[in-house]
Amino acid sequence: MPLTERDIQAMLAAGEITPKGAENLRAKLMPDAGGTGVQGTGNTVATGGGTVVGRDLKIIIAGTSERLLRTIFGEHEASDEELRHTAETYLNHLVMKHRYLNFRGFGVSNIPLKLPLLKTYVPLKARVAMPDGDTWARKIRVAGRPVTEDEIAAMGELLCEPQSVLTLLQKNNGLIVLGDPGSGKSTFLKSLALRLALGDTDDLGLGERFPILVPLSDYATALVDGDMPLDEFVTTYLAGKGGGHFDFQPLLTRTLEEGHALLLLDGLDEIQSPRLRQFVVDQVADFFTFHQEKGNKFVLTSRIVGYREVRPATDTLTECTLVDFTRDDIVVFAERWTRALEESAQGENVFSADDAERDRIELLAAVDRNAGVRV
C-alpha cells in the first residue's frame, strides 16, 4: 500500500518528521508526486531505496536522507551498493534509538512516556572566548548557580555574548561544548544526528553530513584493553550498531575522504581516569587536525569541571560554554513540553490542546514562584 497523505500527517502530528521532512516525503516517495513510492506489507515498509524499517516507526530513511546518500555515493555506482546499505542500516539505527527522549535518571523509567525529541528540543546557546576588553565570566550562571573560579579558568577569563551552538558549529570545523550535567550537551548531539539521519538538513546550515555519534567512555574502555586508534574504535563501535554484520571501515573512510562526516563525541567527563582522559583528548585532537582539512566537522562534549587539566593543545578547536535558558527559552520549552506530553497521553485533538495550554500556564507560574524549579 503506497504511503498516503494521511500517513505523512500522522508522522507530522507525532513529531517524527518536520514540515520540511514531510515535503521531502511528498516529493520523493508518493507515487502521485513522481517519486519512487513506498510499499508496505505486514510490519515493514520498503522504500524505493531498498531500506526496510518497522512500519510502527513510520520513518522512511531512504526518502528523507537520499540526498545525503547521493552526495556521498553518487547516483548509480553499483560498487557502492554495499556501502549504501551499511549507511542506511546505521541511519535507521540512529532514528530508532534517538527519536524519543530518554528519561533514565529522571525517576520516570516505569512510566511509558514517548515524547519525540525533535518536538520538544529547544536550541542551546553558549559563550566563547573573546579578545581582551569584555569581562563576562563572573556574571555567568550555569545550572542556576554562579561559576567557580576554577570553572572561569577552564572556560577562559573573557567570554562573549551567547550565540546559538548550531551557529558556532556552522562557523567552526571543531567545537568543544562545555556544560554542567543536565545542561543539554548529549541532547544537542542526538538532535543533530537525528535530523541528519532523517534528511532534515536545509536549515541546519551544515551541508550534507553523515552523523557519527559515539560515546567517549566506550572509547576509554576499549583503550584499557590496549592501544586503539580513534578511527579503529569508531569502526568497531558502528559495526556493533549493525549487529556486527557489516564492515564500517570502508564507509568511514569514504565519508572522511569526501569531507562529509560529522563526528559527535559525547561525554569526555565520563572518563574517570585523568590520565586516560588526557590520552583520549590527544587522540581526538590528532584525528581532528588530520581530517578537518577535508571539511569534516567534529563536536566534543564535556563537563566544565575536570576539562581544564586535559584541554587539547590546539587552537583549531573552538571551546564554548552553555548558558542557562533565558525567559524566552523557558516559555518555548514549556509550550513544546506540555504539548508533547498531552499529545502522548491523549493524541492530537482539542482536548489535549486545552490541557497542554493549562499545563503550560501552571508550569510557567511554578517557574516564576520558585527559582529552584527554573534549574
C-alpha positions as a Markdown table, in Angstrom:
| # | Residue | x | y | z |
|---|---|---|---|---|
| 1 | Met | 0.0 | 0.0 | 0.0 |
| 2 | Pro | 1.5 | 3.3 | -1.0 |
| 3 | Leu | 2.3 | 6.0 | 1.6 |
| 4 | Thr | -0.6 | 8.4 | 1.8 |
| 5 | Glu | -1.1 | 12.0 | 2.8 |
| 6 | Arg | -2.8 | 10.7 | 6.0 |
| 7 | Asp | 0.4 | 8.8 | 6.9 |
| 8 | Ile | 2.5 | 11.9 | 6.5 |
| 9 | Gln | 0.1 | 14.0 | 8.5 |
| 10 | Ala | 0.2 | 11.4 | 11.3 |
| 11 | Met | 4.0 | 11.5 | 11.3 |
| 12 | Leu | 3.9 | 15.3 | 11.5 |
| 13 | Ala | 1.5 | 15.2 | 14.4 |
| 14 | Ala | 3.7 | 12.7 | 16.3 |
| 15 | Gly | 6.7 | 14.9 | 15.8 |
| 16 | Glu | 8.5 | 12.1 | 13.9 |
| 17 | Ile | 9.2 | 14.4 | 10.9 |
| 18 | Thr | 9.4 | 18.2 | 10.5 |
| 19 | Pro | 7.4 | 20.1 | 7.9 |
| 20 | Lys | 10.4 | 20.0 | 5.6 |
| 21 | Gly | 10.7 | 16.3 | 6.1 |
| 22 | Ala | 7.1 | 16.0 | 5.1 |
| 23 | Glu | 7.8 | 17.9 | 1.9 |
| 24 | Asn | 10.7 | 15.6 | 1.2 |
| 25 | Leu | 8.4 | 12.6 | 1.5 |
| 26 | Arg | 5.7 | 14.0 | -0.7 |
| 27 | Ala | 8.2 | 15.0 | -3.4 |
| 28 | Lys | 10.3 | 11.8 | -3.4 |
| 29 | Leu | 8.1 | 9.0 | -2.2 |
| 30 | Met | 4.5 | 9.5 | -3.1 |
| 31 | Pro | 3.6 | 7.9 | -6.4 |
| 32 | Asp | 1.4 | 10.9 | -7.5 |
| 33 | Ala | 4.3 | 13.2 | -6.9 |
| 34 | Gly | 6.5 | 11.3 | -9.3 |
| 35 | Gly | 8.6 | 9.7 | -6.5 |
| 36 | Thr | 9.7 | 6.2 | -6.0 |
| 37 | Gly | 6.7 | 5.3 | -3.9 |
| 38 | Val | 6.6 | 3.4 | -0.6 |
| 39 | Gln | 5.2 | -0.1 | -0.3 |
| 40 | Gly | 4.2 | -1.6 | 3.0 |
| 41 | Thr | 3.3 | -5.1 | 3.9 |
| 42 | Gly | 3.0 | -6.6 | 7.4 |
| 43 | Asn | 5.3 | -4.9 | 9.9 |
| 44 | Thr | 7.7 | -3.5 | 7.4 |
| 45 | Val | 8.0 | -0.6 | 4.9 |
| 46 | Ala | 10.2 | -1.0 | 1.9 |
| 47 | Thr | 11.2 | 2.2 | 0.1 |
| 48 | Gly | 12.4 | 2.6 | -3.4 |
| 49 | Gly | 15.9 | 2.9 | -2.0 |
| 50 | Gly | 15.7 | -0.6 | -0.6 |
| 51 | Thr | 15.6 | 0.3 | 3.1 |
| 52 | Val | 13.3 | -1.8 | 5.3 |
| 53 | Val | 12.2 | -0.5 | 8.6 |
| 54 | Gly | 9.4 | -1.3 | 11.2 |
| 55 | Arg | 6.1 | 0.2 | 10.0 |
| 56 | Asp | 5.2 | 1.3 | 13.5 |
| 57 | Leu | 8.1 | 3.7 | 13.4 |
| 58 | Lys | 6.7 | 5.5 | 10.4 |
| 59 | Ile | 10.3 | 6.6 | 9.5 |
| 60 | Ile | 11.3 | 6.4 | 5.8 |
| 61 | Ile | 15.1 | 6.7 | 5.9 |
| 62 | Ala | 15.8 | 6.2 | 2.2 |
| 63 | Gly | 13.5 | 9.0 | 1.2 |
| 64 | Thr | 14.5 | 11.7 | 3.6 |
| 65 | Ser | 18.2 | 11.1 | 3.6 |
| 66 | Glu | 18.5 | 10.2 | -0.1 |
| 67 | Arg | 20.2 | 13.5 | -0.8 |
| 68 | Leu | 23.0 | 12.7 | 1.7 |
| 69 | Leu | 23.5 | 9.2 | 0.3 |
| 70 | Arg | 23.6 | 10.5 | -3.3 |
| 71 | Thr | 26.2 | 13.2 | -2.2 |
| 72 | Ile | 28.5 | 10.5 | -0.7 |
| 73 | Phe | 28.0 | 7.6 | -3.0 |
| 74 | Gly | 26.8 | 9.1 | -6.3 |
| 75 | Glu | 23.7 | 8.3 | -8.3 |
| 76 | His | 24.2 | 4.8 | -9.7 |
| 77 | Glu | 27.5 | 3.3 | -8.6 |
| 78 | Ala | 26.9 | -0.4 | -8.4 |
| 79 | Ser | 30.2 | -0.9 | -6.5 |
| 80 | Asp | 28.8 | 1.3 | -3.7 |
| 81 | Glu | 25.6 | -0.7 | -3.1 |
| 82 | Glu | 27.1 | -2.4 | 0.0 |
| 83 | Leu | 28.3 | 0.9 | 1.4 |
| 84 | Arg | 24.9 | 2.4 | 0.9 |
| 85 | His | 23.2 | -0.5 | 2.6 |
| 86 | Thr | 25.6 | -0.1 | 5.5 |
| 87 | Ala | 24.9 | 3.6 | 5.7 |
| 88 | Glu | 21.1 | 3.1 | 5.6 |
| 89 | Thr | 21.3 | 0.5 | 8.3 |
| 90 | Tyr | 23.2 | 2.8 | 10.6 |
| 91 | Leu | 20.9 | 5.8 | 9.9 |
| 92 | Asn | 17.9 | 3.6 | 10.7 |
| 93 | His | 19.6 | 2.7 | 14.0 |
| 94 | Leu | 20.1 | 6.4 | 14.9 |
| 95 | Val | 16.4 | 7.1 | 14.2 |
| 96 | Met | 15.1 | 4.1 | 16.2 |
| 97 | Lys | 17.4 | 4.8 | 19.1 |
| 98 | His | 17.1 | 8.6 | 19.5 |
| 99 | Arg | 13.8 | 9.7 | 18.1 |
| 100 | Tyr | 12.2 | 9.7 | 21.6 |
| 101 | Leu | 13.6 | 11.4 | 24.7 |
| 102 | Asn | 15.4 | 9.1 | 27.2 |
| 103 | Phe | 14.1 | 9.6 | 30.7 |
| 104 | Arg | 16.7 | 7.4 | 32.5 |
| 105 | Gly | 17.9 | 9.2 | 35.6 |
| 106 | Phe | 14.8 | 11.3 | 36.0 |
| 107 | Gly | 12.8 | 8.9 | 38.2 |
| 108 | Val | 10.2 | 8.2 | 35.5 |
| 109 | Ser | 11.6 | 5.0 | 34.0 |
| 110 | Asn | 8.5 | 3.0 | 34.7 |
| 111 | Ile | 6.2 | 5.5 | 33.0 |
| 112 | Pro | 5.6 | 4.7 | 29.3 |
| 113 | Leu | 6.4 | 8.3 | 28.1 |
| 114 | Lys | 7.2 | 8.6 | 24.4 |
| 115 | Leu | 8.0 | 12.2 | 23.7 |
| 116 | Pro | 9.6 | 12.9 | 20.3 |
| 117 | Leu | 13.0 | 14.5 | 20.8 |
| 118 | Leu | 12.7 | 16.9 | 17.9 |
| 119 | Lys | 9.3 | 18.1 | 19.0 |
| 120 | Thr | 10.5 | 19.1 | 22.5 |
| 121 | Tyr | 14.0 | 20.2 | 21.7 |
| 122 | Val | 14.9 | 23.9 | 22.4 |
| 123 | Pro | 18.1 | 25.2 | 20.7 |
| 124 | Leu | 21.0 | 25.8 | 23.1 |
| 125 | Lys | 23.2 | 28.9 | 23.4 |
| 126 | Ala | 26.8 | 29.2 | 24.5 |
| 127 | Arg | 29.6 | 31.7 | 25.0 |
| 128 | Val | 33.1 | 31.5 | 23.5 |
| 129 | Ala | 36.3 | 33.3 | 24.4 |
| 130 | Met | 36.8 | 36.9 | 23.3 |
| 131 | Pro | 39.7 | 39.3 | 22.9 |
| 132 | Asp | 40.6 | 41.5 | 25.9 |
| 133 | Gly | 38.1 | 44.2 | 26.8 |
| 134 | Asp | 35.0 | 42.4 | 27.8 |
| 135 | Thr | 34.7 | 40.6 | 31.1 |
| 136 | Trp | 31.6 | 38.4 | 31.3 |
| 137 | Ala | 32.9 | 35.4 | 33.2 |
| 138 | Arg | 31.9 | 36.4 | 36.7 |
| 139 | Lys | 28.4 | 37.3 | 35.7 |
| 140 | Ile | 27.7 | 33.8 | 34.1 |
| 141 | Arg | 25.4 | 31.3 | 35.8 |
| 142 | Val | 25.2 | 27.7 | 34.8 |
| 143 | Ala | 22.5 | 25.4 | 36.0 |
| 144 | Gly | 21.3 | 28.4 | 38.1 |
| 145 | Arg | 24.5 | 28.9 | 40.0 |
| 146 | Pro | 27.5 | 31.2 | 39.7 |
| 147 | Val | 30.5 | 29.7 | 38.1 |
| 148 | Thr | 33.5 | 28.9 | 40.4 |
| 149 | Glu | 37.0 | 30.4 | 39.9 |
| 150 | Asp | 38.2 | 27.1 | 38.6 |
| 151 | Glu | 35.5 | 27.0 | 36.0 |
| 152 | Ile | 36.2 | 30.5 | 35.0 |
| 153 | Ala | 39.8 | 29.5 | 34.4 |
| 154 | Ala | 38.6 | 26.4 | 32.5 |
| 155 | Met | 36.3 | 28.5 | 30.3 |
| 156 | Gly | 38.6 | 31.4 | 29.8 |
| 157 | Glu | 38.6 | 34.7 | 31.5 |
| 158 | Leu | 36.9 | 36.6 | 28.7 |
| 159 | Leu | 33.7 | 35.5 | 27.2 |
| 160 | Cys | 31.3 | 36.8 | 24.6 |
| 161 | Glu | 27.6 | 37.2 | 24.4 |
| 162 | Pro | 25.7 | 34.0 | 23.9 |
| 163 | Gln | 25.3 | 32.5 | 20.5 |
| 164 | Ser | 23.4 | 29.6 | 19.1 |
| 165 | Val | 25.6 | 26.4 | 19.4 |
| 166 | Leu | 24.4 | 25.4 | 16.0 |
| 167 | Thr | 25.7 | 28.7 | 14.6 |
| 168 | Leu | 29.0 | 28.1 | 16.3 |
| 169 | Leu | 29.2 | 24.7 | 14.6 |
| 170 | Gln | 28.4 | 26.3 | 11.3 |
| 171 | Lys | 31.3 | 28.6 | 11.7 |
| 172 | Asn | 33.9 | 26.1 | 13.0 |
| 173 | Asn | 35.0 | 22.7 | 11.9 |
| 174 | Gly | 35.8 | 21.7 | 15.5 |
| 175 | Leu | 33.7 | 22.6 | 18.6 |
| 176 | Ile | 34.0 | 21.6 | 22.2 |
| 177 | Val | 30.8 | 22.1 | 24.1 |
| 178 | Leu | 31.2 | 22.5 | 27.9 |
| 179 | Gly | 28.4 | 22.5 | 30.4 |
| 180 | Asp | 27.1 | 21.1 | 33.7 |
| 181 | Pro | 25.3 | 17.7 | 33.9 |
| 182 | Gly | 21.8 | 18.1 | 32.5 |
| 183 | Ser | 22.6 | 21.2 | 30.5 |
| 184 | Gly | 21.7 | 19.5 | 27.2 |
| 185 | Lys | 25.0 | 18.6 | 25.8 |
| 186 | Ser | 24.1 | 15.0 | 24.8 |
| 187 | Thr | 20.6 | 16.0 | 23.7 |
| 188 | Phe | 22.2 | 18.5 | 21.3 |
| 189 | Leu | 24.3 | 15.8 | 19.7 |
| 190 | Lys | 21.3 | 13.4 | 19.4 |
| 191 | Ser | 19.2 | 16.1 | 17.8 |
| 192 | Leu | 21.9 | 16.8 | 15.2 |
| 193 | Ala | 22.3 | 13.1 | 14.5 |
| 194 | Leu | 18.6 | 12.5 | 14.3 |
| 195 | Arg | 17.9 | 15.5 | 11.9 |
| 196 | Leu | 20.8 | 14.4 | 9.6 |
| 197 | Ala | 19.6 | 10.8 | 9.6 |
| 198 | Leu | 16.1 | 12.0 | 8.6 |
| 199 | Gly | 17.5 | 14.2 | 5.9 |
| 200 | Asp | 16.0 | 17.3 | 7.6 |
| 201 | Thr | 19.1 | 19.4 | 6.8 |
| 202 | Asp | 18.0 | 22.5 | 4.8 |
| 203 | Asp | 18.0 | 24.9 | 7.8 |
| 204 | Leu | 20.9 | 23.3 | 9.7 |
| 205 | Gly | 23.4 | 25.1 | 7.6 |
| 206 | Leu | 25.9 | 22.2 | 7.8 |
| 207 | Gly | 25.6 | 20.8 | 4.3 |
| 208 | Glu | 25.1 | 17.1 | 3.7 |
| 209 | Arg | 26.8 | 15.4 | 6.7 |
| 210 | Phe | 26.9 | 11.8 | 7.8 |
| 211 | Pro | 26.4 | 11.8 | 11.6 |
| 212 | Ile | 28.7 | 9.5 | 13.6 |
| 213 | Leu | 27.7 | 9.5 | 17.2 |
| 214 | Val | 29.9 | 7.7 | 19.7 |
| 215 | Pro | 30.4 | 7.8 | 23.5 |
| 216 | Leu | 33.9 | 8.6 | 24.6 |
| 217 | Ser | 33.5 | 6.5 | 27.7 |
| 218 | Asp | 33.3 | 3.4 | 25.4 |
| 219 | Tyr | 36.5 | 4.5 | 23.7 |
| 220 | Ala | 38.2 | 4.8 | 27.1 |
| 221 | Thr | 37.0 | 1.3 | 28.0 |
| 222 | Ala | 38.4 | -0.1 | 24.7 |
| 223 | Leu | 41.8 | 1.6 | 25.4 |
| 224 | Val | 42.0 | -0.2 | 28.7 |
| 225 | Asp | 42.4 | -3.4 | 26.7 |
| 226 | Gly | 45.2 | -2.0 | 24.6 |
| 227 | Asp | 46.1 | 0.9 | 22.3 |
| 228 | Met | 43.4 | 1.6 | 19.7 |
| 229 | Pro | 43.4 | 4.5 | 17.2 |
| 230 | Leu | 40.1 | 6.5 | 17.2 |
| 231 | Asp | 39.2 | 5.5 | 13.7 |
| 232 | Glu | 39.5 | 1.8 | 14.6 |
| 233 | Phe | 37.3 | 2.3 | 17.6 |
| 234 | Val | 34.7 | 4.2 | 15.6 |
| 235 | Thr | 34.6 | 1.4 | 13.1 |
| 236 | Thr | 34.3 | -1.3 | 15.8 |
| 237 | Tyr | 31.6 | 0.7 | 17.6 |
| 238 | Leu | 29.5 | 1.4 | 14.5 |
| 239 | Ala | 29.8 | -2.3 | 13.4 |
| 240 | Gly | 28.1 | -3.2 | 16.7 |
| 241 | Lys | 25.2 | -1.0 | 15.9 |
| 242 | Gly | 24.7 | -3.0 | 12.7 |
| 243 | Gly | 24.6 | -6.2 | 14.7 |
| 244 | Gly | 28.2 | -7.0 | 13.8 |
| 245 | His | 27.2 | -7.9 | 10.2 |
| 246 | Phe | 28.8 | -5.0 | 8.4 |
| 247 | Asp | 32.3 | -3.7 | 7.8 |
| 248 | Phe | 32.1 | 0.0 | 8.6 |
| 249 | Gln | 35.7 | 0.8 | 7.8 |
| 250 | Pro | 35.1 | 1.5 | 4.0 |
| 251 | Leu | 32.1 | 3.7 | 4.9 |
| 252 | Leu | 34.1 | 5.7 | 7.5 |
| 253 | Thr | 37.0 | 6.0 | 5.1 |
| 254 | Arg | 34.8 | 7.2 | 2.2 |
| 255 | Thr | 32.9 | 9.7 | 4.3 |
| 256 | Leu | 36.0 | 11.2 | 5.8 |
| 257 | Glu | 37.8 | 11.4 | 2.4 |
| 258 | Glu | 34.8 | 13.1 | 0.9 |
| 259 | Gly | 34.7 | 15.6 | 3.8 |
| 260 | His | 31.0 | 14.8 | 4.7 |
| 261 | Ala | 31.5 | 13.4 | 8.3 |
| 262 | Leu | 30.1 | 15.0 | 11.4 |
| 263 | Leu | 31.8 | 13.2 | 14.3 |
| 264 | Leu | 29.8 | 13.6 | 17.5 |
| 265 | Leu | 32.0 | 12.6 | 20.5 |
| 266 | Asp | 30.0 | 12.6 | 23.7 |
| 267 | Gly | 30.9 | 12.6 | 27.4 |
| 268 | Leu | 34.6 | 13.3 | 27.8 |
| 269 | Asp | 34.0 | 13.8 | 31.6 |
| 270 | Glu | 32.6 | 10.3 | 31.9 |
| 271 | Ile | 36.2 | 9.0 | 31.6 |
| 272 | Gln | 37.2 | 8.7 | 35.3 |
| 273 | Ser | 40.9 | 8.4 | 34.9 |
| 274 | Pro | 42.6 | 11.8 | 34.3 |
| 275 | Arg | 45.5 | 10.2 | 32.5 |
| 276 | Leu | 43.2 | 8.2 | 30.3 |
| 277 | Arg | 41.0 | 11.3 | 29.7 |
| 278 | Gln | 44.2 | 13.2 | 28.6 |
| 279 | Phe | 45.1 | 10.4 | 26.2 |
| 280 | Val | 41.6 | 10.4 | 24.7 |
| 281 | Val | 41.8 | 14.2 | 24.2 |
| 282 | Asp | 45.1 | 13.9 | 22.5 |
| 283 | Gln | 43.8 | 11.1 | 20.1 |
| 284 | Val | 40.7 | 13.3 | 19.3 |
| 285 | Ala | 42.9 | 16.4 | 18.6 |
| 286 | Asp | 45.2 | 14.4 | 16.3 |
| 287 | Phe | 42.3 | 12.9 | 14.5 |
| 288 | Phe | 40.6 | 16.3 | 14.1 |
| 289 | Thr | 43.7 | 18.0 | 12.9 |
| 290 | Phe | 44.2 | 15.4 | 10.2 |
| 291 | His | 40.6 | 15.1 | 8.9 |
| 292 | Gln | 39.3 | 18.6 | 9.3 |
| 293 | Glu | 41.3 | 19.7 | 6.3 |
| 294 | Lys | 38.9 | 17.8 | 4.1 |
| 295 | Gly | 36.0 | 19.8 | 5.6 |
| 296 | Asn | 34.8 | 17.2 | 8.2 |
| 297 | Lys | 33.3 | 18.6 | 11.3 |
| 298 | Phe | 33.7 | 17.5 | 15.0 |
| 299 | Val | 31.8 | 18.2 | 18.2 |
| 300 | Leu | 33.1 | 17.0 | 21.6 |
| 301 | Thr | 31.1 | 17.4 | 24.9 |
| 302 | Ser | 32.4 | 17.6 | 28.4 |
| 303 | Arg | 31.5 | 18.9 | 31.9 |
| 304 | Ile | 33.4 | 22.1 | 32.8 |
| 305 | Val | 34.9 | 20.5 | 35.9 |
| 306 | Gly | 38.0 | 18.5 | 35.0 |
| 307 | Tyr | 38.3 | 19.9 | 31.5 |
| 308 | Arg | 41.0 | 22.5 | 32.2 |
| 309 | Glu | 43.6 | 19.8 | 33.0 |
| 310 | Val | 43.1 | 18.0 | 29.7 |
| 311 | Arg | 42.4 | 20.9 | 27.3 |
| 312 | Pro | 43.8 | 20.0 | 23.9 |
| 313 | Ala | 47.0 | 21.7 | 22.8 |
| 314 | Thr | 45.5 | 23.1 | 19.6 |
| 315 | Asp | 43.9 | 26.4 | 18.7 |
| 316 | Thr | 41.8 | 24.9 | 15.9 |
| 317 | Leu | 39.1 | 23.5 | 18.2 |
| 318 | Thr | 36.7 | 26.2 | 19.4 |
| 319 | Glu | 35.5 | 26.0 | 23.0 |
| 320 | Cys | 32.1 | 27.2 | 24.1 |
| 321 | Thr | 30.2 | 27.0 | 27.4 |
| 322 | Leu | 26.5 | 26.5 | 27.6 |
| 323 | Val | 24.4 | 29.2 | 29.4 |
| 324 | Asp | 21.1 | 28.8 | 31.2 |
| 325 | Phe | 17.8 | 29.3 | 29.3 |
| 326 | Thr | 16.5 | 32.8 | 29.1 |
| 327 | Arg | 12.9 | 33.6 | 30.0 |
| 328 | Asp | 12.0 | 33.3 | 26.3 |
| 329 | Asp | 13.7 | 29.9 | 26.1 |
| 330 | Ile | 11.7 | 28.7 | 29.1 |
| 331 | Val | 8.5 | 29.8 | 27.5 |
| 332 | Val | 9.3 | 28.0 | 24.3 |
| 333 | Phe | 10.3 | 24.8 | 26.2 |
| 334 | Ala | 7.1 | 24.9 | 28.4 |
| 335 | Glu | 4.9 | 25.2 | 25.3 |
| 336 | Arg | 6.7 | 22.3 | 23.5 |
| 337 | Trp | 7.0 | 20.1 | 26.5 |
| 338 | Thr | 3.3 | 20.3 | 27.7 |
| 339 | Arg | 2.0 | 19.9 | 24.1 |
| 340 | Ala | 4.1 | 16.8 | 23.5 |
| 341 | Leu | 3.2 | 15.4 | 27.0 |
| 342 | Glu | -0.5 | 15.7 | 26.4 |
| 343 | Glu | -0.4 | 14.5 | 22.8 |
| 344 | Ser | 1.5 | 11.5 | 24.0 |
| 345 | Ala | -1.3 | 10.7 | 26.5 |
| 346 | Gln | -4.4 | 11.7 | 24.5 |
| 347 | Gly | -3.4 | 12.1 | 20.9 |
| 348 | Glu | -3.6 | 15.3 | 18.9 |
| 349 | Asn | -7.0 | 16.8 | 19.5 |
| 350 | Val | -8.8 | 19.7 | 21.0 |
| 351 | Phe | -8.8 | 18.1 | 24.5 |
| 352 | Ser | -5.0 | 17.6 | 24.5 |
| 353 | Ala | -4.5 | 21.1 | 23.2 |
| 354 | Asp | -6.6 | 22.6 | 26.0 |
| 355 | Asp | -4.9 | 20.5 | 28.7 |
| 356 | Ala | -1.5 | 21.4 | 27.3 |
| 357 | Glu | -2.3 | 25.1 | 27.5 |
| 358 | Arg | -3.4 | 24.7 | 31.1 |
| 359 | Asp | -0.2 | 22.8 | 31.9 |
| 360 | Arg | 1.9 | 25.4 | 30.2 |
| 361 | Ile | 0.4 | 28.2 | 32.3 |
| 362 | Glu | 0.9 | 26.2 | 35.5 |
| 363 | Leu | 4.5 | 25.3 | 34.7 |
| 364 | Leu | 5.5 | 28.9 | 33.9 |
| 365 | Ala | 3.8 | 30.0 | 37.1 |
| 366 | Ala | 5.8 | 27.5 | 39.1 |
| 367 | Val | 9.0 | 28.7 | 37.5 |
| 368 | Asp | 8.1 | 32.3 | 38.4 |
| 369 | Arg | 7.3 | 31.3 | 42.0 |
| 370 | Asn | 10.3 | 29.1 | 42.7 |
| 371 | Ala | 13.8 | 29.7 | 41.4 |
| 372 | Gly | 14.6 | 26.0 | 42.2 |
| 373 | Val | 12.2 | 24.9 | 39.5 |
| 374 | Arg | 14.0 | 27.0 | 37.0 |
| 375 | Val | 17.1 | 24.9 | 37.2 |
